[in-house]
Amino acid sequence: MEKKPEEKNKAIHRIRFLEEVCKLQTFSIDLLTSFTGFHGNSDQTHDLNYIFEKTQKSLTQILNFEGLAFYTVDEEDNDFIVTFCEPTSFKKEIDEFVDFAIEEGKFAWALTHTEPVVIKNKALGKDLILHVMATKSRVRGMFAGVLGDDNSFCFKEKLKLSSVLIQNAADMVESAELYMMIHQKNMQLNDRLELQSEEINDLSTFPSESPYPVMRVDRDKKLLYANQSALDILSEWNCVVGDLIPETLREVATNVFSKKTHQEIELEKQGRVIALQFIYVNDKDYLNVYSIDITERKTAEEELLEAKNTAEKASSVKSDFLSQMSHELRTPLNAILGFGQLLEMSKVDSLTQWQKENVTEIMVAGKHLLALINEVLDLSKIEANKLELSLENVDVNYNINDSILLIKGRADDRNIKIIKSYSENSEIYVFADVTRFRQILLNLLSNAVKYNVKNGSITVGVEKTPNKQICIKVWDTGSGISPEKQKSMFVPFDRLGLDASTVEGTGLGLTITKSLTELMDGSISYEYFQGKGSCFTFYLPEGEKPVDVIAQTKDISKTDDAILEDKKYLVIYIEDNRINIDLVKKSLDFRPQVKFMSAERGDTGLELIFENNPDLILLDINLPGMNGKEIIKRLKSDERTKDIPVIAISANAMKNEITEALKLGFHSYITKPIGVESFLGEVDKILEDLD
């Protein structure tokens, strides 16, 4: 039955909408990868010019600026000065725009806001964007940019992304300042310690001439000697040469004599910190006791510790930024991939071949963007040593065969032949994390396809080594990586000169592959054969064949038409995003046995739940007002709702957030963008268990 024109137009409109949103995601991914690479370059992130240059390059990928500048605060007169301007010839013109904003009172107004302020200059017919650069501690400066043409598409969304970038630049400026302060304090402390060490050595030789109090104590804890500078201390102790030292110090002296070592204790005296150093003199069999004022040293140590803690908090900006960007990108990706899946799953032939091809392209692009987000998060976890591994005995051949199947379609498109140079029947195991092992395989195989020549080939080999390792090789017939570029092949975001090529990528794959291999006690190497291709070889510890092979569980992505055919179930979804509600509602339309209700706020959602007693609750975590964590605590503490299963559906994919949610009582946790079939499978499984 042919669709009505208005229905076809509606489908075309939806496809075009998804394409436009997909373009915005590309902007977001560019921002994420560019700024994350910036954070990772520890050698240069203390240079303000470098910070602003990298930020400027990312900003111009989002919005079209005629010119922009970063102002920083002059600490001496508290004035704003131009620290970076691009292009440099634009400085005079942008100063005029800023002067206009100051006269209008808009500059001061922008200082009180944490979002971009757009100022229209009717005389010049141009718009100026002002955005304060501020951290939690204080204002660091101001961003000013004059907008050019062609900025109408998704302007508000682009402003939000620009705001995130500028705020993080402010944090990096603060981090750079903290680094320099820590470095300076550390140098000062080292100088002081070195000076004190020299002074102590001098005391051992010339105690009588020392400006510091020096005393000697024998094994009976009697005072043998005290120099002139020590008289004040002896007066406080009510002690003279020949007397026993104070009882509070005798235990220290006994310990130093018995171990023939040294020990320092600290005393508070009139707001100063005094160190008494007991040092055993081996050839004389007595103790030298030195009294040194270490108030400044203690103050420097405390300042250094405080600066270190502050710097560590500043360095967590990266993790917070990645988490925020992951959440912000996954939410619209949920719509792109979710509605795309619905169009693919529709049993009604409502799309033309042209429309189907467009939907396929949208799904491919959306999945690629999701993979990039996951890669960046993986890199962040690796750099922070927070990547969790679950090591087990992994079947090598099974996972290689499965990975080849995943990339075979792309290989076939370029007529690339895949050769298996190993026995598929052999039983070889590695001791590794199965997910990360497959990630390594897919990274290398995908690269072998992307950078190969048409009508080329890929050869995969597996062999055991004498030192109990498994060697896996991936050859390809591409142009390879020349020797002069190989030194940068594992550097994050370095695409080895291919940034302007048509081959997609971010330069993260090999970095993550090397890191994952080493985290699993393995290694990776590369060989280049000029004119013939190249080969990546990685080694992992050999594993053992599991004693019992556990049968695979049912794939929840496969739905059963017989499931839930006799009973009506009520599902309530609490979510503040109407697009996400619409996506879940349309997904549950494939389950006619399920009645669907929704609420956009936590309080109204609870009322809906208490009034209707649903069979299943779907709950977003980040809600306005009462968030998802507070809601599930209420549900689990109420006798009426404590046994109702609750699924978390959230764009937050961080491991610690998922773990915390499950501890709070969520039945399961689904990250956005959702896989419609797997989501339905999870719903089916829960509702089946209710019977």
C-alpha positions in Angstrom: 0.0 0.0 0.0 1.5 3.3 -1.1 2.0 5.9 1.7 0.2 9.2 1.5 2.3 12.2 0.4 2.0 13.8 3.9 3.4 10.6 5.5 6.3 10.5 3.1 7.0 14.1 3.8 6.9 13.4 7.5 9.5 10.6 7.1 11.7 12.8 4.9 11.5 15.6 7.5 12.5 13.2 10.3 15.5 12.0 8.3 16.6 15.6 7.5 16.2 16.5 11.2 18.4 13.5 12.2 21.0 14.6 9.6 21.1 18.1 11.0 21.4 16.9 14.6 24.1 14.5 13.4 26.1 17.4 12.0 25.9 19.1 15.4 27.3 15.9 17.0 30.3 16.1 14.7 31.0 19.6 16.1 30.7 18.2 19.6 33.1 15.3 18.9 35.6 17.7 17.3 35.4 19.8 20.4 35.8 16.8 22.8 38.8 15.2 21.0 40.6 18.6 20.4 40.3 19.7 24.0 41.1 16.3 25.5 44.2 16.1 23.5 45.1 19.6 24.8 44.7 18.4 28.4 46.9 15.4 27.7 49.9 17.5 26.5 51.5 18.0 29.9 54.7 19.6 28.5 52.9 22.7 27.2 49.8 23.2 29.3 51.6 25.6 31.6 52.0 28.1 28.7 49.1 30.6 28.5 49.7 31.3 24.8 49.5 27.6 24.1 46.2 27.3 26.1 44.6 30.1 24.3 45.9 29.0 20.9 44.4 25.5 21.3 41.1 26.9 22.6 40.9 29.4 19.7 41.3 26.6 17.2 38.5 24.6 18.8 36.2 27.6 19.1 36.6 28.4 15.4 35.4 24.8 14.6 32.1 25.6 16.3 31.4 29.3 15.4 32.5 31.5 12.6 34.5 34.4 14.2 35.9 37.4 12.4 38.3 37.7 15.3 38.6 36.8 18.9 40.7 37.7 22.0 41.5 36.4 25.5 41.9 39.0 28.2 43.6 38.1 31.5 43.7 40.1 34.8 46.7 42.2 35.5 47.3 41.5 39.2 49.0 44.9 39.8 46.2 47.2 38.8 43.3 44.7 38.4 42.8 45.7 34.8 42.1 43.4 31.8 44.8 43.1 29.3 44.9 41.3 25.9 47.0 38.2 26.3 46.1 36.5 23.0 44.4 37.8 19.8 43.7 36.0 16.5 44.3 37.4 14.0 46.9 39.6 15.6 45.9 42.4 13.2 42.4 42.4 14.7 43.5 43.7 18.1 42.6 47.3 17.5 39.1 46.5 16.1 38.3 44.1 18.9 39.4 46.7 21.5 36.9 49.1 19.9 34.1 46.5 20.3 35.1 45.9 23.9 35.3 49.6 24.7 31.7 49.9 23.3 30.6 47.0 25.6 32.3 48.8 28.6 30.6 52.1 27.8 27.2 50.3 27.5 27.8 48.5 30.8 27.6 45.2 29.1 31.2 44.2 30.0 30.6 44.5 33.7 27.3 42.7 33.3 29.0 39.8 31.5 31.4 39.4 34.5 28.4 38.4 36.6 27.2 35.6 34.2 28.6 32.2 33.6 27.2 32.0 30.1 27.9 33.8 26.8 26.6 37.3 26.5 25.7 38.4 22.9 26.0 42.1 22.3 24.6 43.7 19.1 26.5 46.7 17.7 24.0 48.2 15.3 26.4 50.9 14.2 28.8 48.3 12.8 26.2 45.6 12.1 28.1 42.9 14.0 27.6 40.9 17.1 30.1 40.6 20.0 30.2 37.6 22.3 31.6 38.1 25.8 32.2 35.2 28.2 33.8 35.6 31.6 36.7 33.2 32.2 36.2 32.3 35.9 36.9 29.3 38.1 35.4 28.5 41.5 38.1 30.7 43.2 38.1 33.9 41.1 37.8 35.6 37.8 40.7 34.7 35.5 39.9 36.9 32.5 37.4 37.5 29.6 36.8 36.0 26.2 35.7 38.4 23.4 34.8 37.3 19.9 33.3 39.2 16.9 30.9 36.9 15.0 31.0 36.6 11.3 28.3 35.3 9.0 26.8 31.7 8.7 26.2 31.2 12.4 22.5 30.6 12.4 22.5 26.8 12.4 22.0 25.5 16.0 23.4 28.8 17.4 22.2 28.2 21.0 23.7 24.7 21.1 27.0 26.0 19.7 27.1 28.7 22.3 26.7 26.1 25.0 29.6 24.0 23.6 31.7 27.2 23.3 30.9 28.0 27.0 32.1 24.6 28.1 35.4 25.1 26.2 36.0 28.6 27.6 35.2 27.5 31.1 37.7 24.7 30.8 40.3 27.1 29.4 39.8 29.2 32.6 40.5 26.1 34.7 43.6 25.3 32.6 44.9 28.9 33.3 44.4 28.3 37.0 46.1 24.9 36.7 49.1 26.5 35.0 49.4 29.1 37.7 49.2 26.5 40.4 51.8 24.4 38.7 54.2 27.4 38.6 53.5 28.1 42.3 54.1 24.5 43.3 57.3 24.4 41.2 58.6 27.6 42.9 57.7 26.4 46.4 59.4 23.1 45.7 62.6 24.8 44.6 62.5 27.0 47.7 62.0 24.0 50.0 64.8 22.1 48.4 67.1 25.2 48.9 66.1 25.4 52.5 66.6 21.7 53.2 70.0 21.8 51.5 71.0 24.8 53.6 69.9 23.2 56.8 71.7 20.0 55.9 74.9 22.0 55.4 74.4 23.9 58.7 73.9 20.6 60.6 77.2 19.2 59.1 78.9 22.4 60.3 77.4 21.9 63.7 78.9 18.5 64.0 82.4 20.0 63.5 82.0 23.4 65.2 79.3 23.0 67.9 80.7 25.8 70.1 80.7 28.3 67.3 77.2 27.5 66.1 74.4 30.1 66.3 72.1 27.1 66.9 71.7 25.4 70.4 73.9 22.3 70.5 74.0 19.8 73.4 75.5 16.3 74.1 74.0 13.5 76.0 75.6 10.2 77.2 74.1 6.8 77.6 72.9 7.6 81.1 70.8 10.5 79.6 73.1 13.0 81.3 73.9 16.3 79.7 77.6 16.4 78.8 77.9 19.7 77.0 75.9 22.7 75.9 77.1 25.7 73.8 76.3 29.3 74.6 73.2 29.3 72.3 71.6 26.5 74.3 71.5 28.3 77.6 68.0 29.5 77.1 66.8 25.9 76.6 68.6 24.7 79.7 67.0 27.5 81.6 63.5 26.3 80.5 64.4 22.7 81.3 65.8 23.8 84.7 68.9 21.8 83.9 72.7 22.3 83.9 75.6 20.2 82.5 75.8 17.0 84.5 72.0 16.8 85.1 69.7 14.3 83.5 67.8 15.6 80.5 64.0 16.1 81.0 62.1 12.9 81.5 60.0 13.5 78.3 63.1 13.3 76.2 64.8 10.3 77.8 62.7 7.7 75.8 63.8 9.4 72.6 67.4 9.2 73.6 67.1 5.6 74.6 65.6 4.7 71.2 68.4 6.5 69.3 71.1 4.8 71.4 69.6 1.4 70.9 69.3 1.7 67.1 72.4 3.9 66.7 70.4 6.1 64.4 68.8 9.6 64.6 65.4 10.9 65.4 63.6 14.3 65.3 60.8 15.6 67.4 58.9 18.8 67.1 57.9 21.2 69.9 55.6 24.2 69.9 57.2 27.3 71.5 55.6 30.7 71.5 54.0 30.2 68.1 57.1 28.8 66.6 57.9 25.2 65.6 61.2 23.9 67.0 62.9 20.7 65.9 65.1 18.7 68.4 67.4 16.4 66.4 69.0 13.5 68.3 72.0 12.2 66.3 74.1 9.2 67.4 77.8 9.8 67.0 79.2 6.4 66.4 82.9 6.9 67.3 82.2 8.8 70.4 79.1 6.8 71.7 77.1 9.9 72.6 74.3 11.9 71.1 74.5 15.4 69.6 71.2 17.2 70.2 70.5 20.2 67.9 67.7 22.6 68.2 66.6 24.3 65.0 63.7 26.6 64.3 61.7 25.0 61.5 58.7 27.3 61.4 59.4 28.5 57.9 60.0 24.9 56.7 56.8 23.7 58.2 54.9 26.6 56.7 56.4 25.9 53.3 55.5 22.2 53.6 51.9 23.1 54.5 51.7 25.5 51.6 53.2 23.0 49.2 50.7 20.3 50.4 47.8 22.8 50.0 49.0 23.8 46.6 49.4 20.1 45.6 45.8 19.3 46.8 44.5 22.4 44.9 46.4 21.2 41.8 45.0 17.8 42.0 41.5 19.2 42.2 42.3 21.4 39.2 43.5 18.3 37.3 40.2 16.6 38.0 38.7 19.2 35.6 39.6 16.9 32.8 37.6 14.0 34.2 34.6 16.3 35.0 34.8 17.8 31.5 34.8 14.3 29.9 31.9 13.2 32.0 29.9 16.3 31.2 30.6 16.1 27.5 29.8 12.4 27.5 26.4 13.1 29.0 25.8 16.1 26.7 26.6 14.1 23.6 24.9 10.9 24.5 21.5 12.7 25.0 21.1 13.9 21.4 22.8 10.7 20.1 20.0 8.8 21.9 17.5 10.6 19.6 19.6 10.0 16.5 20.3 6.3 17.0 17.0 5.6 18.7 14.7 7.0 16.1 17.0 5.6 13.4 16.5 2.1 14.9 12.7 2.7 15.0 12.8 3.5 11.3 14.8 0.4 10.6 12.6 -1.8 12.7 9.3 -0.6 11.3 7.5 -3.6 9.7 5.4 -1.2 7.6 7.2 -0.5 4.3 6.9 3.3 4.7 10.3 4.3 3.5 11.6 4.5 -0.1 14.9 3.0 -1.0 16.4 6.4 -1.0 15.1 7.1 2.5 16.4 3.7 3.7 19.8 4.5 2.4 19.8 7.8 4.2 18.7 6.2 7.5 21.6 3.7 7.1 24.0 6.6 6.6 22.7 8.3 9.8 23.0 5.1 11.8 26.6 4.6 10.6 27.6 8.2 11.4 25.8 8.0 14.8 27.6 4.8 15.8 30.9 6.2 14.7 30.3 9.3 16.9 29.4 7.0 19.8 32.6 5.0 19.3 34.6 8.2 19.4 33.0 9.2 22.7 33.9 5.8 24.2 37.5 6.0 22.9 38.0 9.4 24.5 36.6 8.1 27.8 38.8 5.1 27.6 41.9 7.2 27.1 40.9 9.4 30.1 40.5 6.3 32.3 43.8 4.9 31.2 45.6 8.2 31.9 44.0 8.3 35.4 44.8 4.6 36.1 41.1 4.0 36.6 40.5 1.5 33.9 39.1 -1.7 35.5 40.1 -5.0 33.9 38.5 -8.5 34.4 41.2 -11.0 33.5 40.1 -14.5 32.4 41.0 -17.2 29.9 39.9 -16.0 26.5 39.5 -18.1 23.4 41.7 -16.4 20.8 40.4 -18.0 17.6 36.8 -17.4 18.5 37.3 -13.7 19.1 39.5 -13.2 16.1 36.9 -14.9 13.8 34.1 -12.8 15.4 36.1 -9.6 15.0 36.8 -10.4 11.3 33.0 -10.8 10.7 32.5 -7.3 12.1 34.9 -5.6 9.7 34.3 -7.9 6.7 31.5 -5.7 5.3 33.9 -2.7 5.1 36.6 -4.9 3.7 34.3 -6.2 1.0 33.3 -2.7 0.0 37.0 -2.1 -0.9 37.5 -5.6 -2.3 40.1 -6.3 0.4 40.7 -10.0 1.0 41.1 -11.3 4.6 43.5 -14.3 5.0 43.5 -16.4 8.1 47.0 -17.7 8.6 46.2 -19.9 11.6 44.3 -23.1 12.3 40.7 -22.3 13.2 40.4 -25.6 15.0 43.3 -25.0 17.4 42.6 -24.2 21.0 44.6 -21.2 22.0 43.8 -19.0 25.0 45.2 -15.7 26.3 44.8 -14.4 29.9 43.2 -11.1 29.3 40.1 -9.0 29.6 37.8 -10.3 26.8 36.2 -6.8 26.1 39.6 -5.1 25.8 41.1 -8.0 23.9 38.4 -7.6 21.2 38.9 -3.8 21.3 42.6 -4.3 20.4 41.7 -6.7 17.6 39.0 -4.4 16.1 41.3 -1.4 16.3 44.1 -3.1 14.4 41.7 -4.8 11.9 39.8 -1.6 11.3 43.0 0.3 10.6 44.1 -2.4 8.3 41.0 -1.9 6.3 41.0 2.0 6.4 44.6 2.5 5.4 44.9 -0.4 3.0 44.8 -0.1 -0.8 41.8 -1.2 -2.9 42.0 -4.9 -3.9 44.6 -5.4 -1.2 44.7 -8.0 1.6 44.8 -8.5 5.3 46.5 -11.5 6.9 46.0 -12.5 10.5 48.4 -14.9 12.2 48.5 -16.6 15.6 51.3 -18.5 17.3 52.7 -19.5 20.6 56.1 -18.3 21.8 58.6 -20.2 24.0 58.1 -17.8 26.9 54.4 -18.6 27.4 53.0 -15.7 25.4 50.6 -15.7 22.4 51.7 -13.7 19.4 49.0 -12.2 17.1 50.0 -10.5 13.9 47.9 -8.3 11.6 49.6 -7.7 8.2 48.2 -5.3 5.5 49.2 -4.2 2.0 48.7 -0.5 2.7 51.3 2.2 2.4 52.3 1.8 6.0 53.8 4.3 8.5 57.2 5.7 7.3 60.1 5.4 9.7 60.3 9.2 10.4 56.6 9.1 11.5 56.8 6.0 13.6 58.0 7.8 16.7 54.6 9.5 16.9 52.4 6.5 16.0 51.3 6.0 19.7 50.9 9.7 20.6 47.3 10.6 21.3 45.5 12.6 18.5 48.5 12.5 16.2 47.1 11.2 12.9 50.6 11.1 11.3 49.8 13.8 8.7 46.4 12.4 7.7 44.3 15.0 9.4 43.2 16.5 6.1 42.6 13.1 4.5 39.1 11.6 3.8 39.8 8.6 6.1 37.9 9.1 9.3 39.7 8.8 12.7 40.9 10.8 15.7 44.4 9.3 16.3 43.3 7.5 19.5 43.1 3.9 18.3 46.8 3.0 18.4 47.3 4.9 21.7 44.5 3.0 23.4 45.7 -0.3 21.8 49.2 0.1 23.1 48.0 1.1 26.6 45.5 -1.8 26.8 48.1 -4.3 25.7 50.6 -3.1 28.4 47.9 -3.0 31.1 47.3 -6.8 30.4 51.1 -7.5 30.7 51.6 -7.6 27.0 53.5 -5.6 24.4 53.0 -4.3 20.8 55.5 -3.7 17.9 55.4 -2.5 14.3 57.2 -3.5 11.2 57.3 -1.5 8.0 58.0 -3.0 4.5 58.4 -0.2 2.0 56.2 -0.8 -1.0 54.8 -4.0 0.4 52.8 -3.0 3.5 53.2 -3.3 7.3 52.5 -5.5 10.3 51.4 -4.9 13.8 52.3 -7.6 16.3 51.0 -7.8 19.9 51.8 -10.3 22.6 49.6 -11.3 25.6 50.2 -13.9 28.4 49.1 -17.4 27.4 46.0 -18.6 29.1 44.6 -22.1 29.9 41.6 -23.9 28.5 38.7 -23.4 30.9 37.6 -26.6 32.7 33.9 -26.0 32.1 32.6 -24.2 29.1 29.5 -22.3 30.2 26.7 -22.1 27.6 26.0 -18.6 26.4 23.0 -17.0 27.8 20.0 -15.9 25.7 20.7 -12.8 23.6 18.4 -10.2 25.0 18.4 -8.4 21.7 16.4 -11.3 20.2 12.7 -10.8 21.1 10.2 -13.6 21.2 6.8 -12.9 19.6 5.2 -15.2 22.2 6.4 -13.1 25.1 3.8 -11.2 27.1 1.0 -12.2 24.8 -1.7 -12.6 27.5 -1.2 -9.9 30.0 -1.3 -6.1 30.1 1.5 -4.4 32.0 1.9 -0.8 33.1 5.3 0.9 32.6 5.9 4.5 33.9 8.9 6.5 32.6 10.2 9.6 34.5 12.3 11.7 32.1 12.5 15.5 31.6 13.4 15.3 27.9 10.3 15.0 25.6 12.4 13.5 22.8 13.6 10.7 25.0 10.0 10.0 26.3 8.8 9.9 22.7 11.6 7.5 21.7 10.8 5.0 24.6 7.0 5.3 23.9 7.5 4.5 20.3 9.8 1.6 21.2 7.2 0.2 23.6 4.7 0.4 20.8 6.3 -2.9 19.6 4.9 -4.4 22.8 1.1 -4.0 22.5 0.8 -5.7 25.9 2.4 -2.7 27.6 0.6 0.4 28.7 2.9 3.5 28.9 2.7 6.5 31.1 5.2 9.3 31.7 6.1 12.3 33.9 8.7 15.0 33.3 9.5 15.8 37.0 10.4 13.6 40.0 7.5 14.8 42.3 4.8 14.3 39.7 6.4 11.0 38.7 6.1 9.7 42.3 2.5 10.8 42.4 1.8 8.9 39.2 3.6 5.8 40.6 1.7 5.8 43.9 -1.7 6.3 42.1 -1.2 3.6 39.4 1.1 0.9 41.0 3.1 0.1 37.8 4.7 -3.2 37.0 8.0 -1.5 35.9 9.5 1.9 36.3 12.0 3.6 33.9 13.9 6.4 35.6 16.3 9.1 34.3 19.1 10.0 36.8 19.6 13.7 36.0 16.2 15.3 36.7 15.3 18.8 37.7 14.4 19.2 41.3 14.3 15.7 42.8 16.9 13.6 40.9 16.7 9.9 40.1 18.8 8.8 43.1 16.5 10.6 45.5 13.5 9.1 43.8 14.7 5.5 44.1 15.5 6.0 47.8 11.8 7.0 48.2 10.6 4.1 46.2 12.7 1.5 48.1 11.7 2.9 51.5 7.9 2.7 50.8 6.1 -0.6 51.3 3.9 0.1 48.3 6.8 0.4 45.8 9.9 -1.3 47.3 9.5 -4.4 45.2 8.8 -2.7 41.8 11.8 -3.2 39.5 13.4 0.1 38.4 15.6 0.5 35.3 17.9 3.5 35.2 18.2 5.1 31.7 20.9 7.7 31.8 23.4 9.4 29.6 26.0 9.1 32.3 28.2 6.2 31.4 30.9 6.5 34.0 31.7 3.3 35.9 31.4 4.8 39.4 28.0 6.2 38.6 26.7 2.9 37.4 28.0 1.1 40.4 26.5 3.6 42.8 23.1 3.4 41.0 23.0 -0.4 41.3 23.9 -0.2 45.0 20.9 2.1 45.5 18.6 -0.6 44.3 18.2 -0.1 40.5 17.4 -3.5 38.8 19.6 -2.6 35.8 21.3 0.4 34.2 21.0 1.3 30.5 23.2 4.0 29.1 22.1 6.4 26.3 22.0 6.1 23.4 19.8 3.0 24.0 19.8 0.0 21.7 16.0 -0.4 21.1 16.1 -4.2 20.7 18.3 -4.8 23.7 16.1 -2.3 25.7 13.0 -4.3 24.8 14.7 -7.5 25.6 15.5 -6.2 29.1 11.9 -5.1 29.6 10.6 -8.5 28.4 12.9 -10.3 30.8 11.8 -8.3 33.8 8.1 -8.6 33.0 8.5 -12.3 32.4 10.0 -12.7 35.9 6.9 -11.0 37.4 4.8 -14.0 36.3 
